[in-house]
Amino acid sequence: MAEGRRSIDWSGVWGAIFDADGTLLDSMPLWNTLASDYLRSQGITPPPHLDEDFAAFTMAEAANCYIKRFGIQKSRDQIVAEVNALIAKLYAGEVKAKPGVPDFLKALASRGIAMIVATATDRPLIESALAHNGIQGYFKTVMTCSEMGFGKTGPEIYKAAMNNLGTHPAGTLIFEDAPFAIRTASNAGFRVIGVADPAWEKQRETLVPLTEAFIDDFRSERIFL
């Protein structure tokens, strides 16, 4: 399928905000069944569509739902720790950067563009995956929804990341793959670059008009500097 719309105009761009899972990292398959896998580990049969329902949740929000909806008698922090333990080894050694990511980040750094990660995944997982892929050093920091106290159904995480970079909306690009995150950033007036991921392929046609450019991966001619 052809990529979406025009190439990126890099003039005046001084900052880039990157989602991690499905954008920088080819990690979405791990999350596709995580909610169901966790319930099974607790001896609970997951209901239909559980993983789709949990897709937009932060770790803390998911833990609250496990407690309230499924009656798991554990603290939120304990549940978050157990969920992280299910996938920590994979992030630390097996999750790979998406095609073209290292070279693209290197090109941005050479141009003096500041970069930051804004993710709904907890810090230890993302930092370990960035480190073993050799790309952690490109980012000023990693900002997580759990630490910030809000998810990507609202624009707060993007505003906080932009303020951290010291840039402004016209000079900042947001790279995202998830439909709800793309809609949030676009509706808030940010410049959004959509990144294709198999998890969201069925929604691709509805996302392209919300983005400045939509790319198959970071080798795309649409994002050449």
Contacts in CASP RR format, 6 or more apart in sequence:
PFRMAT RR
TARGET T0000
AUTHOR 0000-0000-0000
METHOD contacts of the structure
MODEL  1
MAEGRRSIDWSGVWGAIFDADGTLLDSMPLWNTLASDYLRSQGITPPPHL
DEDFAAFTMAEAANCYIKRFGIQKSRDQIVAEVNALIAKLYAGEVKAKPG
VPDFLKALASRGIAMIVATATDRPLIESALAHNGIQGYFKTVMTCSEMGF
GKTGPEIYKAAMNNLGTHPAGTLIFEDAPFAIRTASNAGFRVIGVADPAW
EKQRETLVPLTEAFIDDFRSERIFL
1 204 0 8 1.000
3 196 0 8 1.000
3 213 0 8 1.000
3 214 0 8 1.000
3 215 0 8 1.000
3 216 0 8 1.000
3 220 0 8 1.000
3 222 0 8 1.000
4 208 0 8 1.000
4 211 0 8 1.000
4 213 0 8 1.000
4 214 0 8 1.000
4 215 0 8 1.000
4 222 0 8 1.000
5 208 0 8 1.000
5 211 0 8 1.000
5 212 0 8 1.000
5 213 0 8 1.000
5 214 0 8 1.000
6 212 0 8 1.000
6 213 0 8 1.000
6 222 0 8 1.000
7 213 0 8 1.000
7 221 0 8 1.000
7 222 0 8 1.000
7 223 0 8 1.000
7 224 0 8 1.000
8 173 0 8 1.000
8 193 0 8 1.000
8 212 0 8 1.000
8 213 0 8 1.000
8 222 0 8 1.000
8 223 0 8 1.000
10 111 0 8 1.000
10 225 0 8 1.000
12 170 0 8 1.000
12 171 0 8 1.000
13 113 0 8 1.000
13 171 0 8 1.000
13 172 0 8 1.000
13 173 0 8 1.000
14 112 0 8 1.000
14 113 0 8 1.000
14 114 0 8 1.000
14 165 0 8 1.000
14 167 0 8 1.000
14 171 0 8 1.000
14 172 0 8 1.000
15 113 0 8 1.000
15 114 0 8 1.000
15 115 0 8 1.000
15 116 0 8 1.000
15 165 0 8 1.000
15 167 0 8 1.000
15 171 0 8 1.000
15 172 0 8 1.000
15 173 0 8 1.000
16 108 0 8 1.000
16 113 0 8 1.000
16 114 0 8 1.000
16 115 0 8 1.000
16 116 0 8 1.000
16 172 0 8 1.000
16 173 0 8 1.000
16 174 0 8 1.000
16 175 0 8 1.000
17 115 0 8 1.000
17 116 0 8 1.000
17 117 0 8 1.000
17 118 0 8 1.000
17 158 0 8 1.000
17 161 0 8 1.000
17 162 0 8 1.000
17 165 0 8 1.000
17 172 0 8 1.000
17 173 0 8 1.000
17 174 0 8 1.000
17 175 0 8 1.000
18 24 0 8 1.000
18 115 0 8 1.000
18 116 0 8 1.000
18 117 0 8 1.000
18 118 0 8 1.000
18 139 0 8 1.000
18 175 0 8 1.000
19 117 0 8 1.000
19 118 0 8 1.000
19 119 0 8 1.000
19 174 0 8 1.000
19 175 0 8 1.000
19 176 0 8 1.000
19 177 0 8 1.000
19 178 0 8 1.000
19 181 0 8 1.000
19 195 0 8 1.000
20 27 0 8 1.000
20 117 0 8 1.000
20 119 0 8 1.000
20 121 0 8 1.000
20 126 0 8 1.000
20 129 0 8 1.000
20 130 0 8 1.000
20 142 0 8 1.000
21 27 0 8 1.000
21 28 0 8 1.000
21 31 0 8 1.000
21 119 0 8 1.000
21 120 0 8 1.000
21 121 0 8 1.000
21 177 0 8 1.000
22 28 0 8 1.000
22 98 0 8 1.000
22 177 0 8 1.000
22 178 0 8 1.000
22 195 0 8 1.000
22 197 0 8 1.000
22 199 0 8 1.000
23 98 0 8 1.000
23 175 0 8 1.000
23 176 0 8 1.000
23 177 0 8 1.000
23 195 0 8 1.000
23 197 0 8 1.000
24 97 0 8 1.000
24 98 0 8 1.000
24 101 0 8 1.000
24 117 0 8 1.000
24 130 0 8 1.000
24 135 0 8 1.000
24 175 0 8 1.000
25 95 0 8 1.000
25 96 0 8 1.000
25 97 0 8 1.000
25 98 0 8 1.000
25 126 0 8 1.000
25 129 0 8 1.000
25 130 0 8 1.000
25 133 0 8 1.000
26 95 0 8 1.000
26 96 0 8 1.000
26 97 0 8 1.000
26 98 0 8 1.000
27 90 0 8 1.000
27 91 0 8 1.000
27 95 0 8 1.000
27 129 0 8 1.000
28 177 0 8 1.000
28 197 0 8 1.000
28 198 0 8 1.000
28 199 0 8 1.000
29 199 0 8 1.000
30 87 0 8 1.000
30 90 0 8 1.000
30 91 0 8 1.000
30 95 0 8 1.000
31 51 0 8 1.000
31 55 0 8 1.000
32 51 0 8 1.000
32 199 0 8 1.000
33 51 0 8 1.000
34 51 0 8 1.000
34 54 0 8 1.000
34 83 0 8 1.000
34 86 0 8 1.000
34 87 0 8 1.000
35 46 0 8 1.000
35 50 0 8 1.000
35 51 0 8 1.000
35 53 0 8 1.000
35 54 0 8 1.000
35 62 0 8 1.000
36 46 0 8 1.000
36 50 0 8 1.000
36 51 0 8 1.000
37 86 0 8 1.000
38 66 0 8 1.000
38 79 0 8 1.000
38 82 0 8 1.000
38 83 0 8 1.000
38 86 0 8 1.000
39 45 0 8 1.000
39 46 0 8 1.000
39 50 0 8 1.000
39 66 0 8 1.000
39 70 0 8 1.000
40 46 0 8 1.000
41 82 0 8 1.000
41 86 0 8 1.000
42 66 0 8 1.000
42 70 0 8 1.000
42 72 0 8 1.000
44 70 0 8 1.000
44 72 0 8 1.000
54 62 0 8 1.000
54 65 0 8 1.000
55 178 0 8 1.000
55 180 0 8 1.000
56 151 0 8 1.000
56 152 0 8 1.000
56 153 0 8 1.000
56 178 0 8 1.000
56 180 0 8 1.000
57 65 0 8 1.000
57 120 0 8 1.000
58 120 0 8 1.000
58 145 0 8 1.000
58 146 0 8 1.000
58 149 0 8 1.000
58 151 0 8 1.000
59 80 0 8 1.000
59 83 0 8 1.000
59 84 0 8 1.000
59 120 0 8 1.000
59 121 0 8 1.000
59 122 0 8 1.000
59 146 0 8 1.000
60 76 0 8 1.000
60 80 0 8 1.000
60 146 0 8 1.000
60 149 0 8 1.000
61 151 0 8 1.000
62 79 0 8 1.000
62 83 0 8 1.000
63 76 0 8 1.000
63 77 0 8 1.000
63 79 0 8 1.000
63 80 0 8 1.000
63 83 0 8 1.000
64 76 0 8 1.000
66 72 0 8 1.000
66 79 0 8 1.000
67 73 0 8 1.000
67 74 0 8 1.000
67 76 0 8 1.000
67 79 0 8 1.000
72 79 0 8 1.000
74 82 0 8 1.000
80 122 0 8 1.000
80 146 0 8 1.000
84 122 0 8 1.000
84 124 0 8 1.000
84 125 0 8 1.000
87 125 0 8 1.000
88 124 0 8 1.000
88 125 0 8 1.000
88 128 0 8 1.000
91 125 0 8 1.000
91 126 0 8 1.000
91 128 0 8 1.000
91 129 0 8 1.000
92 128 0 8 1.000
92 129 0 8 1.000
92 132 0 8 1.000
93 128 0 8 1.000
93 129 0 8 1.000
93 132 0 8 1.000
95 129 0 8 1.000
95 133 0 8 1.000
96 133 0 8 1.000
97 133 0 8 1.000
97 135 0 8 1.000
98 195 0 8 1.000
98 217 0 8 1.000
98 218 0 8 1.000
99 217 0 8 1.000
99 218 0 8 1.000
99 219 0 8 1.000
100 217 0 8 1.000
100 218 0 8 1.000
100 219 0 8 1.000
101 133 0 8 1.000
101 135 0 8 1.000
101 218 0 8 1.000
102 133 0 8 1.000
102 134 0 8 1.000
102 135 0 8 1.000
103 218 0 8 1.000
103 219 0 8 1.000
104 218 0 8 1.000
104 219 0 8 1.000
104 223 0 8 1.000
105 115 0 8 1.000
105 135 0 8 1.000
105 138 0 8 1.000
106 138 0 8 1.000
107 225 0 8 1.000
108 115 0 8 1.000
108 138 0 8 1.000
108 225 0 8 1.000
109 115 0 8 1.000
109 138 0 8 1.000
111 225 0 8 1.000
114 140 0 8 1.000
114 165 0 8 1.000
114 166 0 8 1.000
114 167 0 8 1.000
115 138 0 8 1.000
115 139 0 8 1.000
115 140 0 8 1.000
115 165 0 8 1.000
116 139 0 8 1.000
116 140 0 8 1.000
116 141 0 8 1.000
116 142 0 8 1.000
116 143 0 8 1.000
116 161 0 8 1.000
116 164 0 8 1.000
116 165 0 8 1.000
117 126 0 8 1.000
117 130 0 8 1.000
117 139 0 8 1.000
117 141 0 8 1.000
117 142 0 8 1.000
117 143 0 8 1.000
118 143 0 8 1.000
118 144 0 8 1.000
118 145 0 8 1.000
118 157 0 8 1.000
118 158 0 8 1.000
118 160 0 8 1.000
118 161 0 8 1.000
119 126 0 8 1.000
119 142 0 8 1.000
119 143 0 8 1.000
119 144 0 8 1.000
119 145 0 8 1.000
120 144 0 8 1.000
120 145 0 8 1.000
120 146 0 8 1.000
120 151 0 8 1.000
120 152 0 8 1.000
121 144 0 8 1.000
122 144 0 8 1.000
122 146 0 8 1.000
123 142 0 8 1.000
123 144 0 8 1.000
123 147 0 8 1.000
126 142 0 8 1.000
126 144 0 8 1.000
127 136 0 8 1.000
127 142 0 8 1.000
130 136 0 8 1.000
130 137 0 8 1.000
130 139 0 8 1.000
130 142 0 8 1.000
140 164 0 8 1.000
140 165 0 8 1.000
141 164 0 8 1.000
143 157 0 8 1.000
143 160 0 8 1.000
143 161 0 8 1.000
143 164 0 8 1.000
145 151 0 8 1.000
145 152 0 8 1.000
145 157 0 8 1.000
148 156 0 8 1.000
148 157 0 8 1.000
148 160 0 8 1.000
150 156 0 8 1.000
150 157 0 8 1.000
151 157 0 8 1.000
152 178 0 8 1.000
152 180 0 8 1.000
152 181 0 8 1.000
152 184 0 8 1.000
153 180 0 8 1.000
153 184 0 8 1.000
154 184 0 8 1.000
154 188 0 8 1.000
155 184 0 8 1.000
155 185 0 8 1.000
155 187 0 8 1.000
155 188 0 8 1.000
155 190 0 8 1.000
158 174 0 8 1.000
158 184 0 8 1.000
158 185 0 8 1.000
158 188 0 8 1.000
158 190 0 8 1.000
159 188 0 8 1.000
162 168 0 8 1.000
162 169 0 8 1.000
162 172 0 8 1.000
165 172 0 8 1.000
169 189 0 8 1.000
169 190 0 8 1.000
169 191 0 8 1.000
170 191 0 8 1.000
171 191 0 8 1.000
172 190 0 8 1.000
172 191 0 8 1.000
173 191 0 8 1.000
173 192 0 8 1.000
173 193 0 8 1.000
173 212 0 8 1.000
174 185 0 8 1.000
174 190 0 8 1.000
174 191 0 8 1.000
174 192 0 8 1.000
174 193 0 8 1.000
175 192 0 8 1.000
175 193 0 8 1.000
175 194 0 8 1.000
175 195 0 8 1.000
176 182 0 8 1.000
176 185 0 8 1.000
176 192 0 8 1.000
176 193 0 8 1.000
176 194 0 8 1.000
176 195 0 8 1.000
177 194 0 8 1.000
177 195 0 8 1.000
177 196 0 8 1.000
177 197 0 8 1.000
177 199 0 8 1.000
177 200 0 8 1.000
178 199 0 8 1.000
178 200 0 8 1.000
179 200 0 8 1.000
179 203 0 8 1.000
179 206 0 8 1.000
179 207 0 8 1.000
182 192 0 8 1.000
182 194 0 8 1.000
182 207 0 8 1.000
182 210 0 8 1.000
182 211 0 8 1.000
183 207 0 8 1.000
183 210 0 8 1.000
185 192 0 8 1.000
186 192 0 8 1.000
186 210 0 8 1.000
186 211 0 8 1.000
191 212 0 8 1.000
192 210 0 8 1.000
192 211 0 8 1.000
192 212 0 8 1.000
193 211 0 8 1.000
193 212 0 8 1.000
193 213 0 8 1.000
193 214 0 8 1.000
193 215 0 8 1.000
193 223 0 8 1.000
194 207 0 8 1.000
194 211 0 8 1.000
194 213 0 8 1.000
194 214 0 8 1.000
194 215 0 8 1.000
195 214 0 8 1.000
195 215 0 8 1.000
195 217 0 8 1.000
195 218 0 8 1.000
196 204 0 8 1.000
196 214 0 8 1.000
196 215 0 8 1.000
196 216 0 8 1.000
196 217 0 8 1.000
200 207 0 8 1.000
204 214 0 8 1.000
207 214 0 8 1.000
208 214 0 8 1.000
213 220 0 8 1.000
213 222 0 8 1.000
213 223 0 8 1.000
214 222 0 8 1.000
215 222 0 8 1.000
215 223 0 8 1.000
END
